[in-house]
Amino acid sequence: MFVGAFLETLGAVVAICSRSPLSPSRTFSTCHVCCKLPANWGNKKVRLHKLVAVRKMTKPEDDQVLEPLRSSVKEQGDLVRKLKEMGAPELDIKKAVNELKARKKILEDKELQLAPVEAGFDRLRMEDLLRRRFFYDQSFSIYGVAGQFDFSSMGCAMKTQLLSLWRSHFVLEEQMLEVDCTVLTPEPVLK
């Protein structure tokens, strides 16, 4: 329930951002003026997130396809462990480790092939999009204070929705106690 509502809110944010008058051909980067990121930037993290999602949401028929590959990876891992315990020559261990890496790569490729298209989420690109559209930004960044944020009107609306969703799920349903504290300005800002 909580995750579904969060994804609905996130989808609305993305829909609003996609209606922006800014050019859709613009690439994501940390500094959009001077440095463009390569097209495959962040693929390793996306791949890892997809693998985690796939491993949590496997179907029985996918498990049947992946089981022989998983067992071959386990057998090769046991062989590498055994060679290291026996004190085998370094060349034999390297060959076994390379074979283990190859088997793991085959397993990961097959898992990604079986993964649903919507399994991955690129957090860095989403953060970059939200910052460029000024949903939020670092507060007091010129003073060197970290951990506080400024929100725009759309950012405030999104924050309000997420807090009300969180409050309805945790505070009201679980009958927790809620505390609201004062907001303090850090000392370097006042100097």
Protein Blocks (a to p, Z undefined) as FASTA:
>chain_A
ZZmmmmmmmmmmmmmmmmpcbdfkbccdfblmlmccdfkgoklmmmmmmmmmmmmmccfk
lmmmmmmmmmmmmmmmmmmmmmmmnopafklmmmmmmmmmmmmmmmmmmmmmmpcfklpc
cfklmmmmmmmnombccehklnopahiacddfklmmmmmmmmmmmmmmmmmmnopacddd
dddddfklmZZ
